[in-house]
Amino acid sequence: MRLIDMNWMQVETYLKSDNRAVLPIGSIEQHCYLSLGVDAILPERVSIEAAEPLGVPVLPTVNYGVTPYFMAFPGSVSLRVTTLIAVVRDILDGIKRAGFGRVLIVNGHGGNNAIGQFAQEWMADNPSVTVRFHNWWNAPKTWAKVQAIDPLASHASWLENFPWTRIPNVAMPSERKPLIDADKLRMSNPDKARELIGDGNFGGYYRRSDEEMLDLWNVAVGETRDLIQTGWA
């Protein structure tokens, strides 16, 4: 269930018997022919579908993330690392004060990985709360499923092409794009990154069958649900 669909009295009642919550974080950035909101849409959806049967509330998604390398692509918006950490710190401080004691952060964007390190630091200062950081797309079971479908999977490729991340009436290439040079990308400013990346796909097919994608999605939801249910030391 979504926290924004609850009132404060319902949250207070929930916290008498459970202290778990889920916090999705994402990014607004270029995803080739797909929505600019892919990295916000996917962690939110996987969180809600995973948490719903367990009755665990899902906080509103932190939609913006750290994506400076895409700033030459119109529509991409990047936070500074320090800004994102400050936002997540305040959120964690707030939900700790409310009484939550176990928080699964479901991340949809690789550029946000500093939050995983920050979570360790925050827990050292707040030992009464356990925070777990989960990259939904490359968690062990989900990534194994990705590799079983097609080992060439990357940013803005078929890996992120679900029915709910597509833009209506937008056609996509059918070829399998070669993998870009990741080392060059890491050394590129935004303008050079755009030249290197081209349309935005880092490599691989642009689309696979909906049947394959739904199979992958079910694995991701199940793996995330397992963490919400049992993934606490």
FIKOLZA-1660 file (N, C-alpha, C; in steps of 0.1 Angstrom, whole numbers, plus 5000, padded with zeros to 4 digits):
% residues 233
   i   px   py   pz ch aa at
   1 5008 4988 5000  A  M  N
   1 5000 5000 5000  A  M CA
   1 5009 5012 5000  A  M  C
   2 5003 5023 4994  A  R  N
   2 5011 5035 4994  A  R CA
   2 5008 5044 5006  A  R  C
   3 5019 5049 5012  A  L  N
   3 5017 5058 5024  A  L CA
   3 5008 5069 5021  A  L  C
   4 5008 5075 5009  A  I  N
   4 4999 5086 5006  A  I CA
   4 4984 5082 5006  A  I  C
   5 4981 5069 5006  A  D  N
   5 4968 5065 5006  A  D CA
   5 4963 5062 5021  A  D  C
   6 4972 5065 5030  A  M  N
   6 4968 5063 5044  A  M CA
   6 4967 5077 5051  A  M  C
   7 4960 5077 5062  A  N  N
   7 4960 5089 5071  A  N CA
   7 4969 5086 5083  A  N  C
   8 4972 5096 5091  A  W  N
   8 4982 5094 5102  A  W CA
   8 4977 5084 5112  A  W  C
   9 4964 5083 5114  A  M  N
   9 4959 5074 5124  A  M CA
   9 4961 5060 5120  A  M  C
  10 4959 5057 5107  A  Q  N
  10 4962 5044 5101  A  Q CA
  10 4977 5040 5102  A  Q  C
  11 4985 5050 5100  A  V  N
  11 5000 5047 5102  A  V CA
  11 5003 5044 5116  A  V  C
  12 4997 5051 5125  A  E  N
  12 4999 5049 5140  A  E CA
  12 4995 5035 5144  A  E  C
  13 4984 5031 5138  A  T  N
  13 4979 5017 5141  A  T CA
  13 4988 5007 5135  A  T  C
  14 4992 5009 5123  A  Y  N
  14 5001 4999 5116  A  Y CA
  14 5014 4998 5125  A  Y  C
  15 5019 5008 5130  A  L  N
  15 5032 5008 5137  A  L CA
  15 5031 5001 5151  A  L  C
  16 5019 4998 5155  A  K  N
  16 5018 4990 5167  A  K CA
  16 5021 4976 5165  A  K  C
  17 5020 4971 5153  A  S  N
  17 5023 4957 5150  A  S CA
  17 5034 4954 5140  A  S  C
  18 5039 4965 5133  A  D  N
  18 5049 4963 5123  A  D CA
  18 5057 4976 5122  A  D  C
  19 5070 4975 5118  A  N  N
  19 5078 4987 5117  A  N CA
  19 5085 4988 5103  A  N  C
  20 5080 4981 5093  A  R  N
  20 5087 4981 5080  A  R CA
  20 5081 4991 5071  A  R  C
  21 5090 4996 5062  A  A  N
  21 5086 5006 5052  A  A CA
  21 5095 5004 5040  A  A  C
  22 5090 5008 5028  A  V  N
  22 5098 5008 5016  A  V CA
  22 5099 5022 5010  A  V  C
  23 5111 5025 5006  A  L  N
  23 5114 5038 5000  A  L CA
  23 5120 5036 4986  A  L  C
  24 5112 5039 4976  A  P  N
  24 5118 5038 4962  A  P CA
  24 5125 5051 4959  A  P  C
  25 5137 5050 4952  A  I  N
  25 5144 5062 4947  A  I CA
  25 5147 5059 4932  A  I  C
  26 5147 5070 4924  A  G  N
  26 5150 5069 4910  A  G CA
  26 5157 5080 4904  A  G  C
  27 5153 5084 4892  A  S  N
  27 5160 5094 4885  A  S CA
  27 5151 5099 4873  A  S  C
  28 5153 5111 4869  A  I  N
  28 5146 5116 4856  A  I CA
  28 5158 5118 4846  A  I  C
  29 5158 5110 4836  A  E  N
  29 5170 5110 4827  A  E CA
  29 5166 5103 4814  A  E  C
  30 5175 5106 4804  A  Q  N
  30 5172 5100 4791  A  Q CA
  30 5173 5085 4791  A  Q  C
  31 5163 5079 4784  A  H  N
  31 5163 5064 4783  A  H CA
  31 5159 5061 4768  A  H  C
  32 5167 5067 4759  A  C  N
  32 5165 5065 4745  A  C CA
  32 5151 5067 4741  A  C  C
  33 5144 5057 4735  A  Y  N
  33 5130 5059 4731  A  Y CA
  33 5120 5057 4742  A  Y  C
  34 5124 5054 4754  A  L  N
  34 5115 5051 4765  A  L CA
  34 5113 5064 4773  A  L  C
  35 5104 5063 4783  A  S  N
  35 5101 5075 4791  A  S CA
  35 5113 5080 4799  A  S  C
  36 5114 5093 4800  A  L  N
  36 5124 5099 4809  A  L CA
  36 5123 5095 4823  A  L  C
  37 5112 5090 4827  A  G  N
  37 5109 5086 4841  A  G CA
  37 5111 5071 4844  A  G  C
  38 5118 5064 4834  A  V  N
  38 5120 5049 4836  A  V CA
  38 5125 5046 4850  A  V  C
  39 5135 5053 4854  A  D  N
  39 5142 5049 4867  A  D CA
  39 5134 5053 4879  A  D  C
  40 5123 5061 4878  A  A  N
  40 5114 5064 4888  A  A CA
  40 5102 5054 4888  A  A  C
  41 5097 5052 4876  A  I  N
  41 5085 5043 4874  A  I CA
  41 5088 5029 4879  A  I  C
  42 5100 5023 4875  A  L  N
  42 5102 5009 4878  A  L CA
  42 5104 5006 4893  A  L  C
  43 5112 5014 4901  A  P  N
  43 5114 5011 4915  A  P CA
  43 5101 5013 4923  A  P  C
  44 5093 5023 4918  A  E  N
  44 5080 5025 4925  A  E CA
  44 5071 5014 4923  A  E  C
  45 5070 5009 4910  A  R  N
  45 5060 4998 4907  A  R CA
  45 5064 4985 4914  A  R  C
  46 5077 4982 4913  A  V  N
  46 5082 4969 4919  A  V CA
  46 5080 4970 4934  A  V  C
  47 5082 4981 4940  A  S  N
  47 5080 4983 4954  A  S CA
  47 5065 4981 4958  A  S  C
  48 5056 4987 4951  A  I  N
  48 5042 4986 4954  A  I CA
  48 5037 4972 4952  A  I  C
  49 5041 4966 4941  A  E  N
  49 5036 4952 4938  A  E CA
  49 5042 4942 4948  A  E  C
  50 5054 4944 4953  A  A  N
  50 5061 4935 4962  A  A CA
  50 5055 4937 4976  A  A  C
  51 5052 4949 4980  A  A  N
  51 5048 4952 4994  A  A CA
  51 5033 4950 4996  A  A  C
  52 5025 4951 4986  A  E  N
  52 5010 4951 4987  A  E CA
  52 5005 4939 4995  A  E  C
  53 5009 4926 4991  A  P  N
  53 5004 4915 4998  A  P CA
  53 5008 4914 5013  A  P  C
  54 5019 4921 5016  A  L  N
  54 5024 4921 5030  A  L CA
  54 5018 4932 5038  A  L  C
  55 5011 4941 5032  A  G  N
  55 5006 4952 5040  A  G CA
  55 5016 4962 5045  A  G  C
  56 5027 4963 5038  A  V  N
  56 5038 4972 5042  A  V CA
  56 5037 4985 5034  A  V  C
  57 5037 4996 5040  A  P  N
  57 5036 5009 5033  A  P CA
  57 5048 5012 5024  A  P  C
  58 5045 5018 5013  A  V  N
  58 5056 5023 5004  A  V CA
  58 5055 5038 5004  A  V  C
  59 5066 5044 5007  A  L  N
  59 5067 5059 5007  A  L CA
  59 5067 5065 4993  A  L  C
  60 5063 5077 4992  A  P  N
  60 5064 5084 4978  A  P CA
  60 5079 5083 4973  A  P  C
  61 5080 5081 4960  A  T  N
  61 5093 5079 4954  A  T CA
  61 5101 5092 4953  A  T  C
  62 5114 5091 4956  A  V  N
  62 5123 5102 4954  A  V CA
  62 5126 5101 4939  A  V  C
  63 5120 5110 4931  A  N  N
  63 5120 5108 4916  A  N CA
  63 5133 5113 4910  A  N  C
  64 5140 5122 4917  A  Y  N
  64 5153 5128 4911  A  Y CA
  64 5165 5121 4917  A  Y  C
  65 5175 5119 4908  A  G  N
  65 5187 5112 4913  A  G CA
  65 5200 5119 4907  A  G  C
  66 5211 5112 4908  A  V  N
  66 5224 5117 4904  A  V CA
  66 5227 5112 4889  A  V  C
  67 5226 5121 4880  A  T  N
  67 5228 5117 4866  A  T CA
  67 5235 5128 4857  A  T  C
  68 5247 5133 4862  A  P  N
  68 5253 5145 4855  A  P CA
  68 5257 5141 4841  A  P  C
  69 5260 5129 4838  A  Y  N
  69 5266 5125 4825  A  Y CA
  69 5255 5126 4814  A  Y  C
  70 5242 5127 4817  A  F  N
  70 5231 5128 4808  A  F CA
  70 5226 5142 4806  A  F  C
  71 5233 5152 4811  A  M  N
  71 5228 5165 4811  A  M CA
  71 5227 5172 4797  A  M  C
  72 5234 5166 4787  A  A  N
  72 5232 5171 4773  A  A CA
  72 5220 5166 4766  A  A  C
  73 5213 5157 4773  A  F  N
  73 5200 5151 4767  A  F CA
  73 5189 5159 4773  A  F  C
  74 5181 5167 4765  A  P  N
  74 5170 5175 4771  A  P CA
  74 5160 5166 4779  A  P  C
  75 5156 5172 4790  A  G  N
  75 5147 5165 4799  A  G CA
  75 5154 5158 4811  A  G  C
  76 5167 5155 4810  A  S  N
  76 5174 5149 4821  A  S CA
  76 5177 5160 4832  A  S  C
  77 5174 5156 4844  A  V  N
  77 5176 5165 4856  A  V CA
  77 5185 5157 4866  A  V  C
  78 5195 5164 4871  A  S  N
  78 5205 5157 4880  A  S CA
  78 5205 5165 4893  A  S  C
  79 5205 5157 4904  A  L  N
  79 5209 5163 4917  A  L CA
  79 5223 5161 4920  A  L  C
  80 5229 5170 4928  A  R  N
  80 5242 5167 4934  A  R CA
  80 5241 5155 4943  A  R  C
  81 5253 5148 4945  A  V  N
  81 5253 5137 4954  A  V CA
  81 5249 5142 4968  A  V  C
  82 5255 5153 4972  A  T  N
  82 5252 5158 4985  A  T CA
  82 5237 5162 4987  A  T  C
  83 5231 5166 4976  A  T  N
  83 5216 5170 4977  A  T CA
  83 5208 5157 4979  A  T  C
  84 5211 5147 4971  A  L  N
  84 5203 5134 4973  A  L CA
  84 5205 5128 4987  A  L  C
  85 5218 5128 4991  A  I  N
  85 5220 5123 5005  A  I CA
  85 5213 5131 5015  A  I  C
  86 5212 5144 5014  A  A  N
  86 5205 5153 5023  A  A CA
  86 5190 5150 5023  A  A  C
  87 5185 5148 5012  A  V  N
  87 5170 5145 5011  A  V CA
  87 5167 5131 5017  A  V  C
  88 5175 5121 5014  A  V  N
  88 5173 5108 5020  A  V CA
  88 5175 5108 5035  A  V  C
  89 5185 5115 5039  A  R  N
  89 5188 5117 5054  A  R CA
  89 5175 5122 5061  A  R  C
  90 5170 5133 5055  A  D  N
  90 5158 5139 5062  A  D CA
  90 5146 5129 5062  A  D  C
  91 5145 5122 5051  A  I  N
  91 5134 5112 5050  A  I CA
  91 5136 5101 5061  A  I  C
  92 5148 5096 5062  A  L  N
  92 5150 5086 5072  A  L CA
  92 5148 5091 5086  A  L  C
  93 5153 5103 5088  A  D  N
  93 5151 5109 5101  A  D CA
  93 5136 5110 5105  A  D  C
  94 5129 5114 5095  A  G  N
  94 5114 5116 5097  A  G CA
  94 5107 5103 5100  A  G  C
  95 5110 5093 5092  A  I  N
  95 5103 5080 5094  A  I CA
  95 5108 5073 5107  A  I  C
  96 5120 5075 5110  A  K  N
  96 5125 5070 5123  A  K CA
  96 5117 5077 5135  A  K  C
  97 5115 5090 5134  A  R  N
  97 5108 5097 5144  A  R CA
  97 5093 5092 5145  A  R  C
  98 5088 5087 5134  A  A  N
  98 5074 5082 5134  A  A CA
  98 5073 5068 5140  A  A  C
  99 5084 5061 5140  A  G  N
  99 5084 5048 5147  A  G CA
  99 5088 5036 5137  A  G  C
 100 5091 5039 5125  A  F  N
 100 5096 5029 5116  A  F CA
 100 5110 5024 5120  A  F  C
 101 5112 5011 5119  A  G  N
 101 5125 5006 5123  A  G CA
 101 5132 4997 5113  A  G  C
 102 5125 4994 5102  A  R  N
 102 5131 4986 5091  A  R CA
 102 5127 4993 5078  A  R  C
 103 5137 4997 5070  A  V  N
 103 5134 5004 5058  A  V CA
 103 5142 4998 5046  A  V  C
 104 5135 4994 5036  A  L  N
 104 5141 4988 5024  A  L CA
 104 5141 5000 5013  A  L  C
 105 5153 5004 5010  A  I  N
 105 5154 5014 4999  A  I CA
 105 5155 5006 4986  A  I  C
 106 5145 5008 4977  A  V  N
 106 5145 5002 4964  A  V CA
 106 5150 5012 4954  A  V  C
 107 5162 5009 4949  A  N  N
 107 5168 5019 4939  A  N CA
 107 5166 5015 4925  A  N  C
 108 5163 5025 4917  A  G  N
 108 5161 5022 4902  A  G CA
 108 5172 5028 4893  A  G  C
 109 5183 5034 4899  A  H  N
 109 5193 5041 4891  A  H CA
 109 5207 5039 4897  A  H  C
 110 5216 5034 4888  A  G  N
 110 5229 5031 4893  A  G CA
 110 5237 5043 4898  A  G  C
 111 5233 5055 4893  A  G  N
 111 5240 5067 4898  A  G CA
 111 5237 5071 4912  A  G  C
 112 5227 5064 4918  A  N  N
 112 5223 5067 4932  A  N CA
 112 5230 5058 4942  A  N  C
 113 5240 5050 4938  A  N  N
 113 5246 5040 4946  A  N CA
 113 5253 5046 4959  A  N  C
 114 5256 5059 4959  A  A  N
 114 5261 5065 4971  A  A CA
 114 5252 5064 4983  A  A  C
 115 5239 5063 4980  A  I  N
 115 5229 5061 4990  A  I CA
 115 5231 5048 4998  A  I  C
 116 5236 5038 4991  A  G  N
 116 5239 5025 4998  A  G CA
 116 5250 5027 5009  A  G  C
 117 5260 5035 5005  A  Q  N
 117 5271 5038 5014  A  Q CA
 117 5266 5047 5026  A  Q  C
 118 5258 5057 5022  A  F  N
 118 5253 5066 5032  A  F CA
 118 5244 5059 5042  A  F  C
 119 5236 5049 5037  A  A  N
 119 5228 5041 5046  A  A CA
 119 5236 5035 5058  A  A  C
 120 5248 5030 5054  A  Q  N
 120 5256 5024 5065  A  Q CA
 120 5260 5034 5075  A  Q  C
 121 5264 5046 5070  A  E  N
 121 5268 5057 5079  A  E CA
 121 5256 5061 5088  A  E  C
 122 5244 5062 5082  A  W  N
 122 5233 5067 5089  A  W CA
 122 5229 5057 5100  A  W  C
 123 5230 5044 5097  A  M  N
 123 5227 5034 5107  A  M CA
 123 5236 5034 5119  A  M  C
 124 5249 5038 5116  A  A  N
 124 5259 5039 5127  A  A CA
 124 5254 5049 5137  A  A  C
 125 5248 5060 5132  A  D  N
 125 5243 5070 5141  A  D CA
 125 5229 5067 5146  A  D  C
 126 5222 5058 5140  A  N  N
 126 5208 5055 5144  A  N CA
 126 5206 5040 5145  A  N  C
 127 5213 5034 5155  A  P  N
 127 5213 5019 5156  A  P CA
 127 5200 5012 5158  A  P  C
 128 5189 5020 5161  A  S  N
 128 5176 5014 5164  A  S CA
 128 5169 5011 5150  A  S  C
 129 5174 5015 5139  A  V  N
 129 5168 5014 5126  A  V CA
 129 5177 5006 5117  A  V  C
 130 5171 4996 5110  A  T  N
 130 5179 4989 5100  A  T CA
 130 5174 4994 5086  A  T  C
 131 5184 4997 5078  A  V  N
 131 5181 5002 5064  A  V CA
 131 5189 4992 5054  A  V  C
 132 5181 4987 5045  A  R  N
 132 5187 4979 5034  A  R CA
 132 5186 4985 5021  A  R  C
 133 5196 4985 5013  A  F  N
 133 5197 4991 5000  A  F CA
 133 5196 4981 4989  A  F  C
 134 5186 4982 4980  A  H  N
 134 5183 4971 4970  A  H CA
 134 5182 4977 4956  A  H  C
 135 5192 4974 4948  A  N  N
 135 5191 4977 4933  A  N CA
 135 5182 4966 4927  A  N  C
 136 5170 4969 4924  A  W  N
 136 5160 4959 4920  A  W CA
 136 5165 4951 4908  A  W  C
 137 5171 4958 4898  A  W  N
 137 5174 4952 4885  A  W CA
 137 5186 4943 4885  A  W  C
 138 5195 4944 4894  A  N  N
 138 5207 4936 4894  A  N CA
 138 5208 4928 4907  A  N  C
 139 5198 4926 4914  A  A  N
 139 5198 4917 4925  A  A CA
 139 5200 4903 4920  A  A  C
 140 5205 4894 4928  A  P  N
 140 5209 4881 4922  A  P CA
 140 5199 4873 4914  A  P  C
 141 5187 4871 4919  A  K  N
 141 5178 4863 4911  A  K CA
 141 5173 4870 4898  A  K  C
 142 5171 4883 4900  A  T  N
 142 5166 4891 4888  A  T CA
 142 5177 4892 4878  A  T  C
 143 5190 4894 4882  A  W  N
 143 5200 4895 4872  A  W CA
 143 5203 4881 4865  A  W  C
 144 5201 4871 4873  A  A  N
 144 5202 4857 4867  A  A CA
 144 5192 4855 4856  A  A  C
 145 5180 4860 4858  A  K  N
 145 5169 4860 4848  A  K CA
 145 5173 4868 4836  A  K  C
 146 5178 4880 4838  A  V  N
 146 5182 4889 4827  A  V CA
 146 5192 4881 4819  A  V  C
 147 5202 4875 4825  A  Q  N
 147 5213 4868 4817  A  Q CA
 147 5207 4856 4810  A  Q  C
 148 5197 4850 4815  A  A  N
 148 5191 4838 4809  A  A CA
 148 5183 4843 4796  A  A  C
 149 5178 4855 4797  A  I  N
 149 5170 4860 4785  A  I CA
 149 5180 4865 4774  A  I  C
 150 5190 4873 4778  A  D  N
 150 5199 4879 4769  A  D CA
 150 5210 4886 4777  A  D  C
 151 5223 4881 4776  A  P  N
 151 5233 4886 4784  A  P CA
 151 5237 4901 4781  A  P  C
 152 5234 4905 4769  A  L  N
 152 5237 4919 4765  A  L CA
 152 5224 4928 4768  A  L  C
 153 5225 4933 4780  A  A  N
 153 5214 4941 4786  A  A CA
 153 5220 4953 4793  A  A  C
 154 5215 4965 4790  A  S  N
 154 5222 4977 4795  A  S CA
 154 5211 4988 4797  A  S  C
 155 5217 5000 4800  A  H  N
 155 5208 5012 4802  A  H CA
 155 5200 5015 4789  A  H  C
 156 5187 5017 4791  A  A  N
 156 5178 5021 4780  A  A CA
 156 5177 5010 4769  A  A  C
 157 5182 4998 4772  A  S  N
 157 5180 4987 4762  A  S CA
 157 5167 4980 4766  A  S  C
 158 5165 4968 4760  A  W  N
 158 5153 4959 4763  A  W CA
 158 5151 4957 4778  A  W  C
 159 5162 4957 4786  A  L  N
 159 5161 4955 4800  A  L CA
 159 5152 4964 4807  A  L  C
 160 5150 4976 4802  A  E  N
 160 5141 4986 4809  A  E CA
 160 5128 4989 4801  A  E  C
 161 5126 4981 4790  A  N  N
 161 5115 4983 4781  A  N CA
 161 5103 4974 4785  A  N  C
 162 5095 4979 4794  A  F  N
 162 5083 4973 4799  A  F CA
 162 5071 4980 4793  A  F  C
 163 5059 4974 4793  A  P  N
 163 5048 4981 4787  A  P CA
 163 5045 4994 4794  A  P  C
 164 5049 4995 4807  A  W  N
 164 5046 5008 4815  A  W CA
 164 5058 5018 4814  A  W  C
 165 5068 5015 4806  A  T  N
 165 5079 5025 4805  A  T CA
 165 5080 5030 4790  A  T  C
 166 5071 5025 4782  A  R  N
 166 5071 5029 4768  A  R CA
 166 5063 5042 4765  A  R  C
 167 5067 5049 4755  A  I  N
 167 5059 5061 4751  A  I CA
 167 5050 5056 4739  A  I  C
 168 5037 5059 4740  A  P  N
 168 5028 5054 4729  A  P CA
 168 5032 5059 4715  A  P  C
 169 5031 5051 4706  A  N  N
 169 5033 5054 4691  A  N CA
 169 5047 5058 4688  A  N  C
 170 5057 5053 4696  A  V  N
 170 5071 5055 4693  A  V CA
 170 5077 5042 4688  A  V  C
 171 5082 5042 4676  A  A  N
 171 5088 5031 4670  A  A CA
 171 5103 5029 4675  A  A  C
 172 5108 5017 4675  A  M  N
 172 5121 5015 4680  A  M CA
 172 5129 5007 4670  A  M  C
 173 5142 5008 4669  A  P  N
 173 5150 5000 4660  A  P CA
 173 5149 4985 4664  A  P  C
 174 5152 4977 4654  A  S  N
 174 5151 4962 4656  A  S CA
 174 5165 4956 4658  A  S  C
 175 5175 4963 4655  A  E  N
 175 5189 4957 4656  A  E CA
 175 5194 4956 4670  A  E  C
 176 5204 4949 4672  A  R  N
 176 5211 4948 4685  A  R CA
 176 5223 4957 4685  A  R  C
 177 5222 4968 4693  A  K  N
 177 5232 4978 4693  A  K CA
 177 5245 4973 4700  A  K  C
 178 5257 4975 4695  A  P  N
 178 5269 4971 4702  A  P CA
 178 5271 4979 4715  A  P  C
 179 5277 4972 4724  A  L  N
 179 5279 4978 4737  A  L CA
 179 5289 4990 4736  A  L  C
 180 5285 5001 4743  A  I  N
 180 5294 5013 4742  A  I CA
 180 5306 5011 4751  A  I  C
 181 5316 5019 4749  A  D  N
 181 5329 5019 4757  A  D CA
 181 5326 5025 4770  A  D  C
 182 5325 5017 4781  A  A  N
 182 5322 5023 4794  A  A CA
 182 5333 5031 4799  A  A  C
 183 5346 5028 4796  A  D  N
 183 5357 5035 4801  A  D CA
 183 5357 5049 4795  A  D  C
 184 5354 5050 4782  A  K  N
 184 5353 5064 4776  A  K CA
 184 5342 5072 4782  A  K  C
 185 5331 5065 4785  A  L  N
 185 5319 5072 4790  A  L CA
 185 5323 5078 4804  A  L  C
 186 5330 5071 4812  A  R  N
 186 5333 5075 4825  A  R CA
 186 5342 5088 4825  A  R  C
 187 5350 5089 4814  A  M  N
 187 5359 5101 4813  A  M CA
 187 5353 5112 4804  A  M  C
 188 5340 5111 4801  A  S  N
 188 5334 5121 4792  A  S CA
 188 5326 5131 4799  A  S  C
 189 5327 5144 4794  A  N  N
 189 5317 5154 4799  A  N CA
 189 5304 5151 4793  A  N  C
 190 5293 5158 4797  A  P  N
 190 5280 5156 4791  A  P CA
 190 5279 5156 4776  A  P  C
 191 5286 5166 4770  A  D  N
 191 5285 5167 4755  A  D CA
 191 5292 5156 4748  A  D  C
 192 5303 5152 4753  A  K  N
 192 5311 5140 4747  A  K CA
 192 5303 5127 4750  A  K  C
 193 5297 5127 4762  A  A  N
 193 5289 5115 4765  A  A CA
 193 5277 5113 4755  A  A  C
 194 5271 5124 4751  A  R  N
 194 5260 5123 4742  A  R CA
 194 5265 5118 4728  A  R  C
 195 5277 5123 4724  A  E  N
 195 5283 5119 4711  A  E CA
 195 5286 5104 4712  A  E  C
 196 5291 5099 4723  A  L  N
 196 5295 5085 4724  A  L CA
 196 5282 5076 4725  A  L  C
 197 5272 5080 4732  A  I  N
 197 5260 5072 4735  A  I CA
 197 5251 5072 4722  A  I  C
 198 5250 5083 4715  A  G  N
 198 5241 5083 4704  A  G CA
 198 5227 5085 4709  A  G  C
 199 5218 5075 4706  A  D  N
 199 5204 5076 4709  A  D CA
 199 5201 5074 4724  A  D  C
 200 5211 5069 4731  A  G  N
 200 5209 5067 4746  A  G CA
 200 5210 5052 4751  A  G  C
 201 5208 5043 4742  A  N  N
 201 5209 5029 4745  A  N CA
 201 5224 5025 4746  A  N  C
 202 5228 5019 4758  A  F  N
 202 5242 5016 4760  A  F CA
 202 5246 5003 4752  A  F  C
 203 5237 4995 4748  A  G  N
 203 5240 4983 4741  A  G CA
 203 5229 4972 4742  A  G  C
 204 5227 4965 4732  A  G  N
 204 5217 4954 4732  A  G CA
 204 5205 4957 4724  A  G  C
 205 5196 4947 4723  A  Y  N
 205 5183 4950 4716  A  Y CA
 205 5175 4961 4723  A  Y  C
 206 5167 4967 4716  A  Y  N
 206 5158 4978 4721  A  Y CA
 206 5146 4972 4728  A  Y  C
 207 5142 4960 4723  A  R  N
 207 5129 4955 4728  A  R CA
 207 5130 4940 4727  A  R  C
 208 5124 4933 4737  A  R  N
 208 5121 4919 4736  A  R CA
 208 5107 4916 4739  A  R  C
 209 5102 4904 4738  A  S  N
 209 5088 4901 4738  A  S CA
 209 5082 4905 4752  A  S  C
 210 5069 4908 4752  A  D  N
 210 5063 4911 4765  A  D CA
 210 5062 4899 4774  A  D  C
 211 5062 4887 4768  A  E  N
 211 5062 4875 4776  A  E CA
 211 5075 4874 4784  A  E  C
 212 5086 4876 4777  A  E  N
 212 5099 4876 4784  A  E CA
 212 5100 4887 4795  A  E  C
 213 5095 4899 4792  A  M  N
 213 5096 4910 4801  A  M CA
 213 5087 4908 4814  A  M  C
 214 5075 4902 4812  A  L  N
 214 5067 4899 4823  A  L CA
 214 5072 4888 4832  A  L  C
 215 5079 4878 4826  A  D  N
 215 5086 4868 4833  A  D CA
 215 5097 4874 4842  A  D  C
 216 5105 4883 4836  A  L  N
 216 5115 4890 4843  A  L CA
 216 5109 4898 4855  A  L  C
 217 5098 4905 4852  A  W  N
 217 5092 4914 4862  A  W CA
 217 5087 4906 4874  A  W  C
 218 5081 4894 4871  A  N  N
 218 5077 4886 4882  A  N CA
 218 5088 4881 4891  A  N  C
 219 5100 4879 4885  A  V  N
 219 5111 4875 4893  A  V CA
 219 5115 4887 4902  A  V  C
 220 5116 4899 4896  A  A  N
 220 5120 4911 4903  A  A CA
 220 5111 4914 4915  A  A  C
 221 5098 4913 4912  A  V  N
 221 5088 4915 4923  A  V CA
 221 5089 4905 4934  A  V  C
 222 5091 4892 4930  A  G  N
 222 5092 4882 4940  A  G CA
 222 5105 4883 4949  A  G  C
 223 5116 4887 4942  A  E  N
 223 5128 4889 4950  A  E CA
 223 5127 4901 4959  A  E  C
 224 5121 4912 4955  A  T  N
 224 5119 4923 4963  A  T CA
 224 5110 4920 4975  A  T  C
 225 5099 4912 4972  A  R  N
 225 5090 4908 4983  A  R CA
 225 5097 4900 4994  A  R  C
 226 5106 4891 4989  A  D  N
 226 5113 4883 4999  A  D CA
 226 5122 4891 5008  A  D  C
 227 5128 4902 5002  A  L  N
 227 5136 4911 5011  A  L CA
 227 5127 4918 5021  A  L  C
 228 5116 4923 5017  A  I  N
 228 5107 4930 5026  A  I CA
 228 5102 4920 5037  A  I  C
 229 5100 4908 5033  A  Q  N
 229 5094 4898 5043  A  Q CA
 229 5105 4892 5052  A  Q  C
 230 5116 4888 5047  A  T  N
 230 5126 4881 5055  A  T CA
 230 5140 4886 5054  A  T  C
 231 5143 4897 5047  A  G  N
 231 5156 4902 5045  A  G CA
 231 5162 4911 5056  A  G  C
 232 5159 4907 5069  A  W  N
 232 5164 4916 5080  A  W CA
 232 5172 4907 5089  A  W  C
 233 5183 4912 5093  A  A  N
 233 5192 4905 5102  A  A CA
 233 5186 4906 5116  A  A  C
% end
